[in-house]
Amino acid sequence: MATNNMKRIGKRGAQVEHSNAWEVMRPFVHFGIKAASAIAHTLIYIVKHVPKPGSLNPPERKRDKIIKI
């Protein structure tokens, strides 16, 4: 007959022991670096595409166009 292993809420199972804290935290550090990189690239993109103060004045229109009716 098969054994019935039921997990119950509030009961702790066997905990995995790690010999090194770096092994545990490495995925989180990797994710944090990738997230910070994505945020930095986004901010650089936004700053590069903000119009410069000198370009706010629209260029003067040239009135040398001839319109034939």
KAKAVEN-V323224 format. One record per residue. OMEGA is omega in whole degrees, 0 to 359 (999 if undefined). Layout:
{{OMEGA} {OMEGA}}
This chain:
{{182} {178} {182} {179} {180} {176} {181} {179} {178} {178} {180} {177} {178} {181} {180} {179} {177} {181} {186} {180} {180} {179} {180} {187} {185} {179} {180} {178} {180} {178} {180} {179} {179} {180} {178} {178} {179} {179} {180} {179} {178} {179} {177} {179} {181} {181} {181} {185} {173} {181} {180} {183} {181} {183} {180} {179} {180} {179} {180} {180} {177} {183} {182} {178} {178} {179} {179} {180} {999}}
